Amino acid sequence: MFAILHVLGMFVADLFKSRCRLEAENVLLRHQLTIAMRQAPPRLRLRGSDRALLIWMTRLWPGLLGAMRVVQPATVLRWHRAGFKMFWRWKSRNRAGRPRIDRGLRDLIRRMSRENPLWGASRIHGELLMLGFEVAQSTVSKYMARPSKPPSQSWKTFLRSHAEAIAAIDMCVVPALNFDLLFAFLVLGHGRRQLLWLEVTRHPTAEWLARQITEAFPWASAPTYLVRDNDHAYGHVFTSRVRAMGIRDRPISPGSPWQNSCAERLIGTLRRECLDQMLIFGEGHLRRVLSAYAAYYNQARTHLALQKDAPSHRAIQRSGAIVAIPILAGLHHQYVRM
């Protein structure tokens, strides 16, 4: 800034000098500049004020470009174009235009497009409108995730969409206090991991198992597929009853309990949380214990596979005093607001 003021002062002072004096000073200054440029480095370091002064003078007197010695004329023109861009960028910084899209909304659009590969921009745009977002469909199309292959559902989604039509059965052996063996027959629905039916017996015959299937699925509530193990107790009577009910029998491969993993997991949970913690006196006692635990399992116990919800959909309570309800004489507790 001081250099610019000094040049302006010299310019005003030159107005009062004679023409011969000015021409002599011009020749002397040019010769001194020629001497200085002989020892100058290949590239001079110029300040911002130097650039501004050179640009201003060449803009007022374009003919001075030919007298440039410190820099090339193309350099001065390049500085002028850069300053022009900066000026108009600053001038248009607050001008009205298309509103900016929030980062959270952009992430939501990408998330929806990844989680729903069959949805297009119109479908995602409709969901965003229902969620209260004012956004154009062209913007949704711009920020959608682009799949590298044709859209397809995942195996996890495919299996979950068929889970409502699948049920699993298994038997749990429980030793009684008098060293007798009791058999608990369990029926589990894959859709909500709900314990649909249970019964206890000392002798699980094929006729008894067939009757339990009939009582577990009355009328038109029978599943499409029934997963079970290859126990010899499931005889011809059982398979005939299942086929007559329109259920497709799917026994697992020999020595492959992982193929009936949901029922096996239920039995493991039942043992850890209930049967291994108490003594069973008899058939009636086991039936009462299992019935109490089944009510707790379906209505109160949260499951990881259900996003921490209960099989019978436990409602969220946000107000009221918290009260603990004992289950199985205090072995477990259910917490509710009253």
Summary of the structure (lengths in Angstrom):
residues: 338
radius of gyration: 42.7
end to end distance: 76.8
largest distance: 133.0
contacts: 804
relative contact order: 0.06
helix: 51%
strand: 14%
